[in-house]
Amino acid sequence: MAEKRRKFDPEFREGAVRIVTETGKPIAEVAKDLGINETTLASWVSRARRAGTAPAAEGDELERLRRENAQLKRDNKELVMERDVLKRCMVLGVK
């Protein structure tokens, strides 16, 4: 026998999406707490993000910042090496 599909009102959907985006809890955990399917909640969150009504995941922002930090560290290391080479050139040029 086929199961009846559950219908959720817009307020419930918005609240569930808000819990995921504001608390940073995993979708699986929030879905279990609310008693809904994980895939259903994931689609609501995805749809809200595409529509621009939910902020991007903090994890996405954190990952972007980590990549940027790694790039800045590489750039800084290169600049320090260049500075050291220039210092050596100045010392050798003065003598």
C-alpha positions in Angstrom: 0.0 0.0 0.0 1.4 3.4 -1.0 2.2 5.9 1.7 0.4 9.3 1.7 2.7 12.2 1.1 3.0 14.6 4.0 2.4 18.3 3.3 4.3 21.0 5.2 3.1 24.5 5.5 5.4 27.3 4.4 6.1 28.5 7.9 7.3 25.1 8.9 9.6 25.0 5.9 11.0 28.4 6.5 11.6 27.6 10.2 13.4 24.4 9.3 15.6 26.2 6.8 16.3 28.9 9.4 17.4 26.3 11.9 19.9 24.9 9.5 21.3 28.2 8.3 21.4 30.1 11.6 22.6 27.3 14.0 25.0 25.6 11.6 23.7 22.2 12.6 24.0 19.5 10.0 20.9 18.9 7.8 20.7 15.3 8.9 20.6 16.3 12.6 17.9 18.9 12.1 15.8 16.6 9.9 15.9 13.9 12.6 14.9 16.4 15.3 12.0 17.6 13.2 11.0 14.1 12.1 11.3 14.8 8.4 13.3 13.2 5.7 16.9 14.5 5.3 16.5 14.8 1.5 13.4 16.8 1.9 15.1 19.3 4.2 18.2 19.4 2.0 16.0 20.4 -1.0 14.3 23.1 1.0 17.6 24.6 2.1 19.0 24.3 -1.4 15.9 26.0 -2.9 16.1 28.8 -0.3 19.8 29.4 -1.0 19.2 29.6 -4.8 16.3 32.0 -4.2 18.5 34.1 -2.0 16.2 33.9 1.0 18.8 31.9 3.1 22.3 32.9 3.7 25.1 30.8 2.3 26.3 28.1 4.5 28.8 29.2 7.1 30.9 26.1 6.1 31.1 27.5 2.6 32.3 30.9 3.9 34.8 29.2 6.2 36.2 27.1 3.4 36.6 30.2 1.2 38.4 31.9 4.1 40.7 28.9 4.5 41.6 28.9 0.9 42.2 32.6 0.9 44.4 32.3 4.0 46.5 29.5 2.5 47.0 31.7 -0.7 48.1 34.6 1.4 50.5 32.5 3.4 52.0 31.2 0.1 52.3 34.8 -1.2 53.9 36.0 2.1 56.4 33.2 2.0 57.4 34.1 -1.6 57.7 37.8 -0.7 59.9 37.0 2.3 62.2 35.0 0.0 62.4 37.8 -2.5 63.2 40.3 0.3 66.0 38.1 1.6 67.5 37.8 -1.9 67.4 41.6 -2.3 69.1 42.1 1.0 71.9 39.7 0.0 72.3 41.6 -3.3 72.5 44.9 -1.4 75.1 43.5 1.0 77.2 42.1 -1.8 76.9 45.3 -3.9 78.1 47.5 -1.0 81.3 45.4 -0.4 
